[in-house]
Amino acid sequence: MTPQTASLKCEDICRLAPVIPVLMVDRATDAAPLAQALIAGGLPALEVTLRTEAALDAIREMAAVSGSRVGAGTLLTPEDVLAAKEAGAQFGVSPGATDRLLDADEDADLPLLPGAATATEVMRLLARGYRVQKFFPAEIAGGAPALRAIGAPLPQVRFCPTGGISLQNARHYLALGNTLCVGGSWVAPMGLITTGDWDAIEALAHEASTLPGTA
């Protein structure tokens, strides 16, 4: 898969809803009902971070849920890419980008949202063909004002800012012309996942799904 094709596929995924939930799943048995609650609330694109032992099994379970578009987050190595693809991930997300990681994603035909935090990083990814990127860590890297500033000389790049995003500040990012969606964990807090409060998670997802997105 070429970077250009990967960016087009990632853009389609980012346009499904204004928020991509960033999920940490400790128990694979929680994966399917969690996905169902988020999708019912209007958030079909889901990022499962590879930070728990259950993450790959959770991706497998979520991939089988009707209407889901499941991605694997925190991809760091080529081995991560292959494991995510084998588990059924439809896209990948990384906090940064290395040539080895980009090569692996392209070889595996796994659309990738590569991370960038500075204009130089954005330019390097753009030079390779990635026009859709993850802005991370968004709040620490300067927040919406920084992303707006990056967009002035680089208007051809679109972003999914992630890192410190909340219901309150998501609106500032979504108001920017270079933001497709945001990534956030507030729609599925660990406490609600642990207790299996799927109704509460669905309500949070619905609230997030009504945030104003970009055209």
N, C-alpha and C positions, 0 to 999 in steps of 0.2 A: 504494500500500500504506500502510495506517495504521500508526503506531508500535505500536499494540496488536497488530496482526497480525504485524508484523515481530518483536516480542518473543516472540510465541508460536512463530514459526518458528525463531528463534534458540535458544529454550529447547529445542526438539526436537533441534536440532543439538548443543547443548551436552550433552545427556543421552545422546548416542550412546556416549561413552567419557569416562573421567575426564580425559583429556589431549587437547588440540588441538595437534598439532605446528605450530610456527611455522617456516616454511621459507624459506630464501634459495636460489634456484636460479640458477646462472650459465649452465648449458647446458640448453636445452630438451630435448635428447636424454636427459637424466637424469630428466626429469619422470615419465614413465610407470613405469619400474622403481622409482623412489622411492615413488610412490604405491602401487604393488603391494606393496612391502615393508611399508609402514606399515599398509595395510589388512590384509594377512596377519597382522600382529602385533596387530591388534585396534583400530586407530585409523583410522576411516573419515573423520572430519572433518579437513580439511587447510587450513591457512592459508598461502598463498603471498604473501609480502610484495612489494610493488611497489618493491623497492629495487635491482633488477637489470634490465638490458636484456632479459633472457630471461623475465622474470616473466609477462608476458601470454601468451607462447607456452607457457610451462610450465602455466599454468592451462588453456589449451586442451587440452593433452595429458592432463593429469590428469582433466579433466572427462569424457574418453572412457573412462577406466578404470572397469570395473564395480565398483560398490559405493562409489564415492568421493562425498564431499560436499565440494566444493572452494570455498574462499572466498578473497577477495583482501584482504590486509592492507595497512596503511599508506595507507588511503584518506584523502586530504587535500583534494581539490578535486572539484567536479562532473565535471570531465573524467576524473578517476580513476575515478569511479563508472561513467560511461558506458563507458569502456574495459574495466573489469572485467566489466561485464554482457555486453558484446559478446563477450568472450573465453570466457564460459561460467561465470563465478563464480556460485555459488548463495547466497552471503552475503558481506557485507563486514565489515571490522574497521577501526576507526580509533583512533589514540592519544588523540584528544579528540573534540570535537564543535563544529561551527559551524552556524549556521542554514542557510547555503548548502549545506553538506554534507548535513545532514539533509533539506532540501528535495529535493536531487538524488536521494538514496537513495529517498525516498518516491515521487518521480515515476517513478523507474526500476524500482520494485517489487523492489528489492534489499534483503533483510533485513539490518539493520545491528546490529553490536555497537559502540555508541559508547563512547569512553573517558571515564572520570572518575576523579579522584584525591582529591577532597574531598567533604564532605557537601553543600556548595553546588552543585557540579557534578552530583552524583547527583540532588539535588532538582530542578534545572532540567530534567534529562532526564526525570525521573519526571513532572514537570508537563506535559511534552509527550506523555507516554504510553509512554516506554521503561522497562519494568520489568526488562529483562535488559541488563546493561551490562558493559563491560570495565573492570576495576580496574587502572589503569596510571599510572606504573610501580610495580608492586606492592611490591617490596622497599624501594625508595627512599621510597615513600609511607607506610611504616610497617609493611608486612608483614601477616601474619595478624592480629596484635593490632589494627591500625588497621581492617582490614576487619570484624573482630568488633565493634568500637566503632561503626562506621557502621551496622551491621546492627541495633543496639539501637533507635534511633529510626526506622529505615527498613527494617522487616522485610519489606516487600512487594517489595523489589528483590533480584534474584539477579545473581550476578557470575561472570565468567570472569577471574580475576586473571592478569596477564601482566607479565613484566619481572623478571628475576632468579630465575625459578622453576627449581628443580632437582628431581631425584628425591627428595632428602632433605627439602626444605622443602615440596614439593607436598602432603605428608600433612597439614601444619598447616592449609593452606588448605582441603583437601577435607574436613577434620573440621568445618568451619564450616557452619552451617545455611543461610547465604546464598551458598554457593559451589556452582555447578553443575558446573564443571570448571575446569581450569587450562590456560593456554597456555604452551608451552615449546619451546625449540629443542634441548634436550639429546638428544631422541630421534633427531635427524637432524643430527649435527654435520657441518660443511662438509668436514672431512677424510674422513669416510666417504663422503659424496656424491661428492667428487672422485675417490676411488679406486674407486667403484662397489661398495663392500662392502655389498650389499643384505642379505645374511644377518645382518650385524652390526646393521644398522638394524632389521631385523625383530625381532631379539632385544631390542633396546632398546624397541621399540614394545610387544612382548609384556609386558615388565617394567612399562612404564608403564600398560598396559591393565588390569593386575591391582591397581592402586592402589585403595583403597577410595573409592568415590564417595558422593555424598549421595543421599538418597531423593527 
